[in-house]
C-alpha cells in the first residue's frame, strides 16, 4: 500500500519477500511510480531491524564524540580518489557542479562556503580501489566488527529494492540490476552535523550540505529525529520541501546512474540538508542554535567497470537514448572532482 508523507510517497515492503506474485508486482509498481514522480520514497518494513539501526546510531555517536585527535587516527586520504575514513568539518565540499580536470578557478569558487559537517566513510573490506581506513581497535573496540556486518545487512535490503525496481520498469529478470552490483563498491557513510548558529546557516555563511544529486544507483538514508533534509518539489523546480523523519522508515532515492540506465524514466532528484524546522533547534547562551543531527546514508553503486547505458525497455522512437555509455568508475571520478581538493604531486 502506498501513502503520502507530504510530497514524498510511502511504500510498505512487508509483502515483498513472502507475498504472491501480484503482491510483488504491485509493490514494484508503487516503488517505480514514486521514483518516476518524485525520485524519493519512504520505505517501511525494509528489512533492517530497529534494534540494528539503534545500535548503528549508537556507534556513530560514540565515534563522533571522540576527541578530534582520536578521530584523526583514521584520516580521509588527500584528494578525491579514495573516499574512506574520517572527514573533519570543512574538508569535504558537496556540489552539483561537474568540475573538469584543471579547473582550479571553479573549484576555488565552489569551496568559498564551507560544509559544516563531519563524516566517516566505510566500504567493503575486499575493495582494492578504495581500501577501508579504520581507527585502531583500542580506540573504539567493536566498531569495525559491527560496521562490517552492518554494511552487508544494508546491502541485503538494497538488493530487494533493486529487484523491485527492475520489475517496476518492465525488465522480466528481476535480478538484472543485481548482475551489475556485487555489493563490493557500495559505501556506508556515518554523518554528524554539529550544532551551528541558526543565523550563520540561514545567511549562508556556512552550509550543511548544498543541493546535489547522488552519483550511484540508489541511496538508502536512515536519519534521526532532528530534521533538515529537503527534497526538490517534483512540480516546482528550485522549491524544496521537508523530508521529515519518519519512524522506522528508510528514505530511498534514485541516483544518477539509475536515471541514466532508465533514460530519465526514473528521477535523480536534488536534495540538501539545511536549517531544520523549529523543533530541531535549540539555544546556547541565548544564541539560537541547530541541534546536532546524525544520519546514515548507504550508497548502492554498480561495480567499478560496470557499463551503464540506456536500457531498451526505456527507449523508443519518441524517447531516444539521452546518455552515452559510461562506467561507474568514470562517472564517480567525474563527479568526485572538486569534492575533495586535489593535492599536487611533489616533483
N, C-alpha and C positions, 0 to 999 in steps of 0.2 A: 504494500500500500504506500502511495506517495502522498505526502502532505507538504505544507509550506512553513518555513521559518523565515518570515519576512519575504525577501525576494529569492531566497535560496531553498530549493526543494529538499524534502527529507524522504529517503528511501529506506525501507525496512528490509534487511537481508536475511531475516530469520528463516525464511522458507527456501533459501537458495540451495543449501547443501543437501537437505533431506526432503525437499518438496518434489512435486511432479514436474514433468517436462513443461507443462503450461505455466506452473509457478515460475520456473526459471526464465521462460520466455517473457513473462510479464515483468519480472524484476529487471531483466536485461533491457527491456524497452523503457521502463521508468528511468533507469540509470542513464541511458543514452539520450533520452529526451531532455533530462536535466542538463547533461553535458552539452547538448546542442544549443539549448536556450540560454543557459547561464554560464556553463563551464565549471560551476561549483555545485556541490551537493553534500548534504549531511547524510552519513550512513549510520544507521543504528543496527545493533546485532551484527557487528562487523567481524567478530571472531577474535578480537584481542580483549581479554577479560579485564574487568575493572581493577581486580587485585594486581594484575601485572602492570597496568597503567599507573596505579598509585605508587607501586614500587619504582617504576621508571622515573616519575616526577620526584620521588624522594631522593633517588640517586642524583638527579640533575641539581636539586637544591644543595645537596651535600657538596657536589663538585664546585658550584659557583660560590658557595660560602667559604671555600678555601682561600687563604691569603694569596695575593697575586703572585708572590714568588713561588708558591707551590704549583699553581696552575701553569706557570711559565716553564715548568719542567717537561711539558708536552707542547711546545710552541708550534703554531702553524708555520710551515716552511715558507721562505720568501717566494713571492710570485704566485701565479695562479695555477701552475701545472699540477701540484699535489694539494688537494683540498682536504686536509686532515689535521687533527689536533686542535689546540686551543687558540682562538682568535680573541684578542683583547679589544675593548671598546675603541673604535676609531680605525681599526686595522682594515676591516672589510668595508667596501662601499658597494651596495647593491644598486644596480641601474638597469634600465631597459635598453640603454644605448648599446649598439654594437660598435666597439672601438677597434678600428683597424690597426694592425701592427705598425708601430712607429708614430701613431697619432698622439703624441705627448700632450699637445695643447688641449685636445678634447678630454683626455684622461684627467689632466690637472683641473679643468673646469668642472668635471664630474665630481671631483673629490673635495670641492670647496666647502660643502656642508657634510660634516661627518655623521656616520650612523652610530648612535649611542646604544650599543648592544654588545654582548659577548656570546661566543658560541663554541661548541666543541663538535668536531666532525668525525664520524666513525663510518668505516666501510667494512667490506668483507675481509676477514683475516687472510684470504687467499689472493687478494688483489696484488699484482706486481706493479701495475701502473701507479697505483695510489696506496702505498702501504700505510697501515694504521700507525698512529703515534700515540702511545699510551703513557699515562702517568706511571711512575714507579708503583709497584703493588703496595708498598707500605704507606704510601700517601693516602690511598683510598681503597683499602682492601675489599675485594669482591666486586668492584666497579667494572673491571674489564670482563669478568666472567658473566655478570648479569647482562651487560650491554651486548656482548657477543650473542647470547641467547635471544635477547630482545630484537636484535637486528633480523634474525631469521623468523622470529614469531611475526613480526610486522610483514615480512615478505609472504608468509603464509596467507595473511589476509589480502595482501596486494594481488596475489595470484588469482584469487577468486574474482576480484574486481576486473582484472584483465580478461578473464574468461567471459564475464558478463558483458563487457564492452565489445568483445569480438562478436558475440551473438547479437548484440543490440544493433550493430551497424550492418549486419547481414552476412557475416562470414560463417559458413557452415561449420568449420572446425573451431570449436571454442578455445582450443589450445594454440591458435595461430599466433597471437602476440607472445605467448609463453615461449615459443620457439626462438624468440629473439632476446629473452630475458632469463638468464641463468640465476639471477639474484646477486651475482658477484660484483656488479657495477652500481648497485644501489648506494644510497647514502642516508645514514641516520644522523640527524642534527639535533643537538641539545641547545636551546636558545634561552638566554636570560636578558631581559630588558630592565636594567637597574632603574630606580626612581630618578626622575628628572623634573626640573621645574616646568610646570604647565606652560608658563609664558615663553620659555625658550623653545619648547616644542611647537607651540601654536604659532609662533612668529618665525618658524623655520630657521632658527639659529642652529639647531641640531635636528637630526631626523632619527626615527627609529628604523623603519625600513621603507624606502620610497616605492612608488608604484612600479611593478615589474610583473612579468610572466615567468613561469618556471620552465626549465630547459628540457626536462625529461619526458617520460610518458605520462605518468600520473604522480601526484603528490598526495600523501595521507598526512593530515595535520591533527595532532592531539593538542588541545590548548587548555590552560587553566581557566578560572572563572573571571579573570581580570577584564578581558575585552580589549579592543584596539584594532583587531583585524577588520579591514574593509575591502569590499569587492566592487569592481566597477559594475554599475547597473546595466543589465543587458540592453535596455532600450534607451539609455541616456549616456552616451559617451562622455567621459570626464566627470560623471557624477558617481560617487561611491556610497555604498550602503554598508551598514554594520553587519558583520558576520558574528553575531553574538554567540558566546559559548553555549553549547547545548549538552547537557549532562549525558554521559555515556555514548556520545556520538563522535565519529571521526569526520572531519571535513575533508572531502576528496575534491581535487581539481585536476583539470586536463592540463598537460604540459605541451610545450611547443612541438615536440616530436610526434605526439599523438595527433595534434592538429594537422601537422604535415602529412602523416600517414592517411588521415581521413579527408585530406584535400579541403580543409576548413569546415567539414561537416560538423566536427566537434570543436569546441571553442576554448582556446587557451586565454584565459581572462586576466586582465591586470588586477592586481591586488596590492595592498600595502598594510603596514602596521603604523598607526599614528596615535593621536590622543584618544584614550579610551573614554567611554561615556562617564558621567559624573560618579557613579558608584565605584569606578576604577581609579579614583583619585583620592589623595589624602593631603595632609598638611605636615610641614616640617618647620617648626619655629615660625608659624604664621604664614609661610610661603606655600601656595598650592603646589602640590607635587603629584606626579603619577605614582601609582603603586607598582611594585615590581611585577613583571609579567614573565611567565615561563611557558614555553611551548616546545613541542617535539614534532617537527616535520620529518617524514620518511619519504625520500625521493626514489621512485621506481624508474630505473633507466635501462635501456637496452644495453647489451654487451657492446664494448668499445667499437668493434669492427662491424656491428650490425648496420645494414644499409636500410635507411628509411626512405621509402618512395611512395608516392600516392597510390592507394590501393584501387584496383579495377572496380571494386564494388562502389567506390566513391567518385568515380569519374564517368563521364559520358560526353556526348556532343555539346550539351548545354553547360557541362561542368568539366572543362578540360583540366588536366593536371596543372596546379599552380606552382609546384615546387620541383626543383631539380633533386635527384637523389643525393643524400648526404649520409655519412657515417656518424654514429653517435659521438665518436671522439672528435671528429672535425667540428661538429656543431658545439660541443662542450668547450673546445678551445676558443672558438669564435665568440661565444657568449661570455666566457670567463675572463677574457682580456679586459683589464680595467677594474675588475672586482678586487683583485689584489695587485698592488703595484709591482711591475716588473723590476727586478734587481739587475743592474748592469753586470755583465761578466767581467771580472778583473783581467786586464791584459798583462 
